[in-house]
Amino acid sequence: MKTTFKELNNIGKLMILIGGLMLVPLLMLPFYPEDIRYVGSFLVPSLVSIGLGLAIGITFKRPNDDIRFQYTAQDGSLTVLFAWFYGFLLGAIPFVLSGQLTFLQGLYESVSGWTTTGLSVMDVTVTSPTFLFYRSFMQFCGGLGFILMMIMIIQGKDSMSLYNAEGHPDRLMPNIRKTAQVIFQMYSLFLIIGTIVYIALGMPALDSLLHTMSALSTGGFSTQPDSIGAYNSASIEAFTIVLMIIGTTNFAVLLLLTKRKFTRIIKVSELRFLAILLAIFIPIVTVTLFQGLYLSLGESVRHSVFNIISALSTTGYSTMGYDNWPAAGVGAMIVLMIIGGGLGSTAGGIKLTRVYLMIRILGFNIHKRVSSQRKVNMSHYNTAQGKRAIDTELISDTIGFISFYLIIFVFGGLMITWTSGATLSESMFEFASSLGTVGLSIGLTGPTTDGGTLIVQMVGMILGRLEIFIVLIGIYSGASTIRYKLREATQ
């Protein structure tokens, strides 16, 4: 496989974009001048990245006669993989240069931020406002995706391939650049509205902005050690639920919402399945909290609704700790974190659509075995764009992804029992949170967490955010490129 001018040129643009994003936290300095000491922590990596990106972009500018190259899935996955790993590495540098974290901890915080996971090794009670903003800003940008942001500012025939390679299944507008711009505009509007409403509900201005960023990106970074529970406000919790549901909803469905096409929205299979899951799990967890923690019925319902939606949306906000939860409640949370949010949203997990399809497939399989007919019509399911047939290719992709996801989940959970010495249920909870990019913790993750556990969790976060196969295809593509270069050098 041959590396082309187009790939290297796009990589240069991505380096410029990520370097530019590193400058945004400096906008906090006029409001918090005492953080002026952190200017170099952001300025140095930003300028180096922008400079390198410009050099690569100019050096490998695509020749006008380079018209025969077709951007393949492997090429797109390799570019996407580079963008994310480069973002992880560059994002860690401010934490290290400022002396707040070791390199491994800084890398962990960066991976958790960009992947919108929300697990943290920082003590937010002593973290400066600039770095609190930086963490939430990483989640907001990570939820949208580096490639989507790049598409907003560049044009090219390869944009669609890159868009698909990053895991965006929906094309909302005829023009892919317009699609990216519409998504960004929607989330910017939600960000403004969310911040204003939080302030009106009594939350401080900075907290309002950062919690809105993290809720919309289903990230979960908070300015409080006790997360949303620190405010002890039913109204704040209720509004946070609204933001979490927006964040976990498919981009295409949100576009229908802005156009007030409610009839089409209620037909979407994914949303109906979400409602069914909530109707099943909220009573179950409510009963376990009522009986196991001796909370009042009202408190049990309140905590159940919030934490279930937080887990299923893969946001990771919480209203209470989970270390003393009954086993049934912990088990329910693990299941919900594995299921995850909407396909084509900022959420992680297996995704609602895939789980819904798997249940349909199992139902069809059982019906086929008990039916006198040898062939059963698999029918269709409803998306924001309309009906889609449940065909053989979709069945194969769904079963393959879910099987691989569950294998990784089991293996990762077992690895954490080895690295941390925690119980199996605790380890499974923590790795389900990592792989689902949720951010809830049962108490294993913090400033004193060992390096082995952090590494296992980072691997889970990356696989969860990039949906496994993108990582594998990117690695295969990179290995193919290296082999090609080695053969070329020896000839």
C-alpha positions as CSV (number, residue, x, y, z in Angstrom):
1,M,0.0,0.0,0.0
2,K,1.5,3.3,-1.1
3,T,1.3,6.5,1.1
4,T,0.1,9.3,-1.2
5,F,0.5,13.1,-1.2
6,K,-3.3,13.3,-0.4
7,E,-2.9,11.3,2.9
8,L,0.1,13.4,4.0
9,N,-1.5,16.6,3.0
10,N,-4.6,15.7,5.1
11,I,-2.4,14.7,8.0
12,G,-0.8,18.2,7.9
13,K,-4.2,19.8,8.0
14,L,-5.2,17.7,11.0
15,M,-2.1,18.7,12.8
16,I,-2.9,22.4,12.2
17,L,-6.5,21.8,13.4
18,I,-5.5,20.0,16.6
19,G,-2.8,22.6,17.3
20,G,-5.4,25.3,16.9
21,L,-7.8,23.7,19.3
22,M,-5.0,23.7,21.9
23,L,-5.1,27.5,21.9
24,V,-8.8,27.8,22.8
25,P,-8.3,27.3,26.6
26,L,-6.2,30.5,26.6
27,L,-9.4,32.4,26.1
28,M,-10.0,31.8,29.8
29,L,-7.1,34.0,30.8
30,P,-9.0,37.3,30.8
31,F,-11.5,35.8,33.3
32,Y,-8.9,34.0,35.4
33,P,-5.6,36.0,35.1
34,E,-4.0,34.0,37.8
35,D,-3.7,31.2,35.3
36,I,-1.3,33.2,33.2
37,R,1.5,30.8,34.4
38,Y,-0.1,28.1,32.2
39,V,0.3,30.0,28.9
40,G,3.4,28.1,27.9
41,S,1.8,24.7,28.6
42,F,-0.7,25.3,25.8
43,L,1.2,27.7,23.6
44,V,4.3,25.5,23.1
45,P,2.6,22.3,21.9
46,S,0.1,24.3,19.8
47,L,2.7,26.3,17.9
48,V,4.9,23.2,17.3
49,S,1.9,21.3,16.0
50,I,0.7,24.2,13.7
51,G,4.3,24.6,12.4
52,L,4.8,20.9,11.7
53,G,1.3,20.8,10.1
54,L,2.1,23.7,7.8
55,A,5.4,22.2,6.8
56,I,3.9,18.8,6.0
57,G,0.9,20.4,4.2
58,I,3.1,22.6,2.0
59,T,5.7,19.8,1.3
60,F,3.1,17.3,0.3
61,K,0.6,19.5,-1.4
62,R,-1.3,17.3,-3.9
63,P,-0.1,17.8,-7.5
64,N,-2.7,18.8,-10.0
65,D,-2.3,15.7,-12.0
66,D,-2.9,13.4,-9.1
67,I,-6.4,12.5,-10.2
68,R,-6.2,8.7,-10.4
69,F,-6.0,8.0,-6.7
70,Q,-9.2,6.8,-5.0
71,Y,-9.4,7.2,-1.2
72,T,-10.2,3.8,0.2
73,A,-11.5,2.7,3.5
74,Q,-8.0,1.7,4.6
75,D,-6.6,5.1,3.7
76,G,-9.4,6.8,5.6
77,S,-9.0,4.6,8.7
78,L,-5.3,5.3,8.8
79,T,-5.8,9.0,8.6
80,V,-8.5,8.8,11.3
81,L,-6.3,6.7,13.5
82,F,-3.4,9.1,13.1
83,A,-5.6,12.1,14.0
84,W,-6.9,10.5,17.2
85,F,-3.6,9.2,18.4
86,Y,-1.9,12.5,17.6
87,G,-4.6,14.3,19.5
88,F,-4.1,11.9,22.5
89,L,-0.4,12.6,22.6
90,L,-0.6,16.4,22.0
91,G,-3.5,16.7,24.5
92,A,-1.4,15.2,27.3
93,I,1.4,17.7,27.0
94,P,-0.2,20.6,28.8
95,F,-0.9,18.4,31.8
96,V,2.8,17.4,31.9
97,L,4.3,20.8,31.1
98,S,2.3,22.4,33.9
99,G,3.6,19.8,36.4
100,Q,0.1,18.6,37.3
101,L,0.3,15.0,36.1
102,T,2.9,12.5,35.1
103,F,3.1,11.6,31.4
104,L,1.1,8.4,31.8
105,Q,-1.6,10.2,33.9
106,G,-1.6,13.1,31.4
107,L,-2.1,10.7,28.5
108,Y,-4.9,9.0,30.4
109,E,-6.6,12.3,31.0
110,S,-6.2,13.2,27.4
111,V,-7.5,9.9,26.1
112,S,-10.4,10.1,28.5
113,G,-11.2,13.6,27.4
114,W,-11.0,13.2,23.6
115,T,-12.9,9.9,23.6
116,T,-15.6,11.5,25.8
117,T,-15.1,8.9,28.5
118,G,-14.9,11.1,31.6
119,L,-12.8,8.9,33.9
120,S,-10.2,11.1,35.6
121,V,-7.1,11.0,37.7
122,M,-7.2,14.7,38.5
123,D,-8.3,16.2,41.8
124,V,-10.8,18.8,40.5
125,T,-10.9,20.6,43.9
126,V,-7.3,21.9,43.2
127,T,-7.4,22.1,39.4
128,S,-7.3,25.6,37.9
129,P,-10.3,26.9,35.9
130,T,-8.2,26.9,32.7
131,F,-7.6,23.2,32.9
132,L,-11.1,22.4,34.0
133,F,-12.2,24.2,30.8
134,Y,-9.6,22.3,28.8
135,R,-10.9,18.9,30.0
136,S,-14.5,19.7,29.0
137,F,-13.5,21.4,25.8
138,M,-11.6,18.2,24.8
139,Q,-14.8,16.2,25.4
140,F,-17.0,18.6,23.3
141,C,-14.6,18.4,20.4
142,G,-14.0,14.7,20.8
143,G,-17.8,14.1,20.7
144,L,-18.0,15.9,17.3
145,G,-14.8,14.2,16.0
146,F,-11.6,15.6,14.5
147,I,-12.5,14.6,11.0
148,L,-16.0,16.2,11.2
149,M,-14.4,19.4,12.3
150,M,-11.8,19.3,9.5
151,I,-14.5,18.7,6.9
152,M,-16.2,22.0,8.0
153,I,-13.1,23.9,6.8
154,I,-11.8,21.9,3.9
155,Q,-13.2,20.6,0.6
156,G,-12.3,17.5,-1.3
157,K,-13.7,14.3,-2.8
158,D,-12.1,12.3,0.0
159,S,-14.3,14.0,2.7
160,M,-17.0,11.4,2.6
161,S,-14.5,8.5,3.0
162,L,-13.0,10.2,6.0
163,Y,-16.4,11.0,7.5
164,N,-17.5,7.4,7.2
165,A,-14.1,6.1,8.5
166,E,-14.6,8.1,11.7
167,G,-17.8,6.2,12.4
168,H,-20.4,8.7,11.2
169,P,-23.1,6.6,9.5
170,D,-25.5,9.4,8.6
171,R,-25.4,12.0,5.8
172,L,-27.8,14.6,6.9
173,M,-27.5,16.9,3.9
174,P,-26.7,16.3,0.2
175,N,-23.3,18.0,0.7
176,I,-21.0,16.3,3.3
177,R,-19.4,19.6,4.3
178,K,-22.9,21.0,4.9
179,T,-23.6,17.9,7.0
180,A,-20.7,18.7,9.2
181,Q,-21.6,22.3,9.5
182,V,-25.2,21.5,10.4
183,I,-24.1,19.1,13.2
184,F,-21.7,21.8,14.6
185,Q,-24.4,24.4,14.4
186,M,-26.9,22.2,16.2
187,Y,-24.5,21.5,19.0
188,S,-23.4,25.1,19.3
189,L,-27.0,26.1,19.7
190,F,-27.6,23.4,22.3
191,L,-24.4,24.6,24.1
192,I,-25.6,28.2,24.4
193,I,-29.1,27.2,25.5
194,G,-27.8,24.6,28.0
195,T,-25.3,27.1,29.6
196,I,-28.1,29.8,30.0
197,V,-30.5,27.3,31.5
198,Y,-27.9,26.0,34.0
199,I,-27.1,29.6,35.1
200,A,-30.9,30.2,35.5
201,L,-31.1,27.1,37.7
202,G,-28.4,28.5,40.1
203,M,-25.2,26.8,38.8
204,P,-22.1,29.1,38.5
205,A,-21.3,30.4,35.0
206,L,-18.1,28.3,34.5
207,D,-19.7,25.2,35.9
208,S,-22.7,25.8,33.6
209,L,-20.6,26.0,30.5
210,L,-18.4,23.0,31.3
211,H,-21.3,20.7,32.4
212,T,-23.2,21.6,29.2
213,M,-20.1,20.7,27.1
214,S,-19.6,17.4,28.8
215,A,-23.3,16.5,28.9
216,L,-23.8,17.1,25.1
217,S,-20.7,15.1,24.3
218,T,-21.8,12.4,26.7
219,G,-18.4,12.9,28.3
220,G,-19.0,13.3,32.1
221,F,-16.1,15.5,33.2
222,S,-17.3,17.6,36.1
223,T,-16.0,20.5,38.1
224,Q,-17.2,18.8,41.3
225,P,-15.8,15.7,42.9
226,D,-19.4,14.5,43.6
227,S,-20.4,15.3,40.0
228,I,-24.0,16.6,39.5
229,G,-24.9,15.2,42.9
230,A,-22.9,18.0,44.5
231,Y,-25.6,20.5,43.6
232,N,-28.4,18.5,45.3
233,S,-30.9,20.1,43.0
234,A,-33.7,18.2,41.4
235,S,-34.1,20.8,38.7
236,I,-30.4,20.7,37.7
237,E,-30.6,16.9,37.6
238,A,-33.7,17.0,35.4
239,F,-32.2,19.4,33.0
240,T,-29.0,17.4,32.9
241,I,-31.1,14.4,31.9
242,V,-32.4,16.4,28.9
243,L,-28.9,17.3,27.8
244,M,-27.7,13.7,28.2
245,I,-30.6,12.4,26.0
246,I,-29.7,15.0,23.4
247,G,-26.1,13.9,23.4
248,T,-27.0,10.2,23.1
249,T,-29.5,10.8,20.2
250,N,-28.5,10.2,16.6
251,F,-27.5,13.4,14.8
252,A,-30.1,12.7,12.1
253,V,-32.9,12.5,14.7
254,L,-31.8,15.8,16.2
255,L,-32.0,17.4,12.8
256,L,-35.6,16.1,12.5
257,L,-36.2,17.6,15.9
258,T,-35.0,21.0,14.9
259,K,-37.4,20.7,11.8
260,R,-40.2,19.7,14.2
261,K,-40.9,16.4,12.2
262,F,-42.2,14.7,15.3
263,T,-44.2,12.0,13.4
264,R,-41.0,10.7,11.8
265,I,-39.1,10.8,15.1
266,I,-41.5,8.6,17.1
267,K,-41.2,5.9,14.4
268,V,-37.5,5.6,14.8
269,S,-36.8,2.1,16.1
270,E,-33.8,3.1,18.1
271,L,-35.8,5.7,20.1
272,R,-38.6,3.2,20.8
273,F,-36.0,0.7,22.0
274,L,-34.5,3.3,24.3
275,A,-38.0,3.9,25.8
276,I,-38.5,0.2,26.4
277,L,-35.1,-0.1,28.1
278,L,-35.9,2.8,30.5
279,A,-39.3,1.3,31.3
280,I,-37.6,-2.0,32.2
281,F,-34.6,-0.8,34.1
282,I,-35.9,2.2,36.1
283,P,-38.3,0.1,38.2
284,I,-35.6,-2.6,38.7
285,V,-33.0,-0.2,39.9
286,T,-35.5,1.8,42.0
287,V,-36.5,-1.4,43.9
288,T,-32.9,-2.4,44.5
289,L,-32.0,1.1,45.9
290,F,-35.2,1.2,48.0
291,Q,-34.5,-2.2,49.5
292,G,-30.8,-2.2,49.6
293,L,-29.9,1.4,50.6
294,Y,-33.1,2.1,52.6
295,L,-33.8,5.3,50.6
296,S,-37.2,6.7,50.4
297,L,-39.3,5.8,47.4
298,G,-39.0,9.3,46.0
299,E,-35.2,9.3,46.4
300,S,-34.9,5.9,44.9
301,V,-36.8,6.9,41.8
302,R,-34.8,10.1,41.5
303,H,-31.4,8.4,41.7
304,S,-32.5,5.5,39.6
305,V,-33.8,7.7,36.7
306,F,-30.7,9.9,36.6
307,N,-28.0,7.3,37.0
308,I,-29.7,4.9,34.5
309,I,-29.9,7.5,31.8
310,S,-26.3,8.6,32.6
311,A,-25.1,5.0,32.1
312,L,-27.2,4.2,29.0
313,S,-26.3,7.5,27.4
314,T,-22.7,6.8,28.3
315,T,-22.4,10.3,29.8
316,G,-21.0,9.3,33.2
317,Y,-22.5,12.0,35.5
318,S,-23.7,10.7,38.8
319,T,-25.7,11.7,41.8
320,M,-24.2,9.2,44.3
321,G,-21.4,6.8,44.7
322,Y,-21.7,3.1,43.6
323,D,-19.4,1.4,46.0
324,N,-22.3,0.5,48.4
325,W,-24.9,-0.2,45.7
326,P,-26.6,-3.6,45.8
327,A,-25.2,-6.2,43.4
328,A,-28.4,-6.1,41.3
329,G,-28.1,-2.4,40.8
330,V,-24.4,-2.6,39.8
331,G,-25.2,-5.4,37.4
332,A,-28.0,-3.3,35.7
333,M,-25.5,-0.4,35.3
334,I,-23.0,-2.7,33.7
335,V,-25.6,-4.0,31.2
336,L,-26.7,-0.4,30.3
337,M,-23.1,0.8,29.9
338,I,-22.4,-2.1,27.5
339,I,-25.6,-1.3,25.5
340,G,-24.7,2.3,25.1
341,G,-26.4,5.2,23.3
342,G,-27.5,6.1,19.8
343,L,-25.7,5.0,16.6
344,G,-24.3,8.2,15.0
345,S,-24.3,10.2,18.2
346,T,-21.6,11.2,20.6
347,A,-22.3,8.2,22.8
348,G,-20.3,5.0,23.1
349,G,-21.2,1.3,23.8
350,I,-22.4,-1.3,21.4
351,K,-25.1,1.2,20.5
352,L,-28.9,0.9,20.8
353,T,-29.5,0.1,17.1
354,R,-27.1,-2.9,17.1
355,V,-28.6,-4.4,20.3
356,Y,-32.1,-3.8,18.9
357,L,-31.1,-5.6,15.7
358,M,-29.6,-8.5,17.6
359,I,-32.8,-9.0,19.5
360,R,-34.7,-8.9,16.2
361,I,-32.3,-11.4,14.7
362,L,-32.6,-13.8,17.7
363,G,-36.4,-13.5,17.5
364,F,-36.4,-14.3,13.7
365,N,-34.1,-17.2,14.4
366,I,-36.4,-18.7,17.0
367,H,-39.4,-18.1,14.8
368,K,-37.7,-19.8,11.9
369,R,-37.0,-22.9,14.0
370,V,-40.6,-23.3,15.2
371,S,-42.3,-22.2,12.0
372,S,-43.4,-24.6,9.3
373,Q,-42.0,-22.2,6.7
374,R,-38.3,-22.6,5.9
375,K,-37.8,-19.0,5.1
376,V,-38.7,-16.1,7.4
377,N,-38.9,-12.5,6.1
378,M,-36.5,-10.4,8.2
379,S,-38.5,-7.3,7.4
380,H,-37.0,-3.8,8.2
381,Y,-36.4,-1.3,10.9
382,N,-36.9,2.5,11.0
383,T,-34.2,5.1,11.0
384,A,-34.3,8.9,10.8
385,Q,-33.9,8.6,7.0
386,G,-36.7,6.0,6.7
387,K,-37.0,2.3,6.5
388,R,-34.0,0.1,6.1
389,A,-34.0,-3.6,5.2
390,I,-32.5,-6.1,7.7
391,D,-30.4,-7.9,5.1
392,T,-27.7,-10.5,5.3
393,E,-24.9,-8.0,5.3
394,L,-26.4,-6.0,8.1
395,I,-27.0,-9.2,10.1
396,S,-23.4,-10.2,9.6
397,D,-22.0,-6.8,10.6
398,T,-24.2,-6.6,13.7
399,I,-23.3,-10.1,15.0
400,G,-19.6,-9.6,14.2
401,F,-19.4,-6.3,16.0
402,I,-21.3,-7.4,19.1
403,S,-19.3,-10.6,19.4
404,F,-16.0,-8.8,19.2
405,Y,-17.2,-6.1,21.6
406,L,-18.2,-8.7,24.3
407,I,-14.9,-10.6,23.9
408,I,-12.9,-7.4,24.5
409,F,-15.2,-6.5,27.4
410,V,-14.6,-9.9,29.2
411,F,-10.8,-9.9,28.5
412,G,-10.4,-6.2,29.6
413,G,-12.4,-6.9,32.8
414,L,-10.2,-9.8,33.6
415,M,-7.1,-7.8,33.0
416,I,-8.2,-5.1,35.5
417,T,-8.7,-7.8,38.2
418,W,-5.0,-8.7,37.6
419,T,-3.6,-5.2,37.5
420,S,-5.6,-3.7,40.3
421,G,-6.5,-6.7,42.5
422,A,-10.1,-5.6,42.5
423,T,-13.1,-8.0,42.6
424,L,-14.5,-9.3,39.3
425,S,-17.7,-7.2,39.6
426,E,-15.7,-4.1,40.3
427,S,-13.3,-4.7,37.4
428,M,-16.1,-5.5,35.0
429,F,-17.9,-2.2,36.0
430,E,-14.8,-0.2,35.5
431,F,-13.9,-1.7,32.1
432,A,-17.5,-1.5,30.9
433,S,-17.3,2.2,31.8
434,S,-14.0,2.5,29.8
435,L,-15.0,0.5,26.8
436,G,-18.4,2.2,26.7
437,T,-16.7,5.6,27.1
438,V,-19.1,6.2,30.0
439,G,-16.9,7.6,32.8
440,L,-18.7,6.2,35.9
441,S,-16.4,4.7,38.4
442,I,-17.0,2.3,41.3
443,G,-13.9,3.7,43.0
444,L,-11.0,2.1,41.2
445,T,-10.0,5.1,39.2
446,G,-8.3,8.2,40.7
447,P,-5.0,9.9,41.3
448,T,-3.5,6.8,42.9
449,T,-4.6,4.3,40.3
450,D,-1.7,2.0,39.2
451,G,-0.2,2.3,35.7
452,G,-1.3,-1.1,34.5
453,T,-5.0,-0.4,35.2
454,L,-4.7,3.0,33.4
455,I,-3.2,1.4,30.3
456,V,-6.0,-1.3,30.1
457,Q,-8.6,1.4,30.5
458,M,-7.0,3.6,27.8
459,V,-7.1,0.7,25.4
460,G,-10.8,0.2,26.2
461,M,-11.6,3.9,25.7
462,I,-9.9,4.0,22.3
463,L,-11.5,0.9,21.0
464,G,-14.9,2.1,22.3
465,R,-14.7,5.6,20.8
466,L,-13.4,4.4,17.4
467,E,-15.7,1.4,17.3
468,I,-13.0,-1.4,17.2
469,F,-12.9,-2.1,13.5
470,I,-11.7,1.3,12.5
471,V,-8.7,0.8,14.8
472,L,-8.0,-2.7,13.4
473,I,-8.3,-1.4,9.8
474,G,-6.1,1.5,10.6
475,I,-3.5,-0.7,12.2
476,Y,-3.6,-3.0,9.2
477,S,-3.3,-0.1,6.8
478,G,-0.3,1.3,8.7
479,A,1.4,-2.1,8.8
480,S,0.9,-2.4,5.0
481,T,2.4,1.0,4.5
482,I,5.5,0.1,6.5
483,R,5.9,-3.2,4.7
484,Y,5.6,-1.4,1.4
485,K,8.3,1.2,2.4
486,L,10.6,-1.6,3.6
487,R,10.3,-3.5,0.3
488,E,10.8,-0.2,-1.6
489,A,14.0,0.5,0.4
490,T,15.5,-2.9,-0.2
491,Q,14.9,-2.9,-3.9
